[in-house]
Amino acid sequence: MKKISDYSALMEKNVRDLTFPGEELSSLYSPVSYALASGGKRLRPSLLLMAADCFGGKTEEAFAPAAGIEVFHNFTLLHDDVMDNSDTRRGRQSVYAKWGTNTAILSGDTMLTIATQLISQVSDEKLREVLDTFNAMALKVYEGQRLDMDFEEMEDVSLDQYIRMIKDKTGALLGAACKIGAIIGGADAKDAEKMYEYGLMLGVAFQIQDDWLDVFGDSTTFGKPIGGDINNNKKSYLLLKSFETGGPDAVALKEAMSLAAGDTKVKIVTRIYEKMNISAICRQEISSYSAKALAALKSTSLSDDDKEAFRMVVEKLTGRKK
């Protein structure tokens, strides 16, 4: 049976084999190489490769577009770190912290163009559909980031607004990776759209899991300090669901979120979450969106073995510790 880990290994080599100009342009391209060498799950390009393979395409024909998806993803992280004033990324200095704001912006812009070049390396008959999917996804990601930024200034954010934001910011990229892979593999329009829906719903489940890990995960395994969302007053799924639940605990939570950032604030908020049984609520919501992803997958024409490979991705991601 196909395994996402096999495609991840292929993509790790593929991404590390990308080369960029050096010498007098090293100040532009070294941050690009640095960002791409920082590791990560290589999830998005691996899903693209696996979709292309499962729908009957040649894996080698999907390498460039898959790398493009990964370069695009890392471009968004460079700019996110600037907007968030984030000093660390994946356990080491961010490009923003290491080279400064201007370099992070310019090298990020460079990555966007490189991503588009790589995405475009498909056969002429598939180029328009692939580029349309990629560009539509990119706009969704930017819209999601804008909403995320707007939420920081808003007093009241509904769960529906939050789910819309993570569909755009996280789900759209996973959906596009699956759809582009399906297109390259020769899938028809219905199957390609169902693969997009699979990735979109998987992305929502993935982000809620990420929100949960930020509170209840282990910092060593998770790769960043626990409680970052709490200290930064981020509108996470846990926070918004707790407010929606209401009652005295929600009132106490609102007061706790007004405390100064630090370990004390994280501990108090975490205790309130535990009292409200927010972990179980998160698990239920993750299961709900996972089921939606699997329902979309089930309606494709993929073989049972290939569907199982994508089902295992859902199981792996929603049970992850990092």
SULVEN-V450102 format. One line per field, one symbol per residue. burial: b if it has 16 or more other ideal C-beta (glycine too) atoms within 10 Angstrom, else e. A space follows every 50 residues. Layout:
# SULVEN-V450102
burial = ???
This chain:
# SULVEN-V450102
burial = ebebeebbebbbebbeebeeeeeeeeebbbbbbbbbebebbbbbbbbbbb bbbbbebeeeebbbbbbbbbbbbbbbbbbbbbebebeebeeeebbbbbbe eebbeebbebbbebbbebbeebeeebeebbeebbeebbebbebbbebbee beeeeebeeeebbebbbbbbbbbbbbbbbbbbbbbebeeebbbbbbbbbb bbbbbbbbbbbbbbbbbeeeebbbebbbbbbeebbbbbbbbbbeeeeebb ebbeebbeeeeeeebbebbbebbeebebeebbeebbeebbebbbebbeeb ebeeebbebbbebbeebbeeee
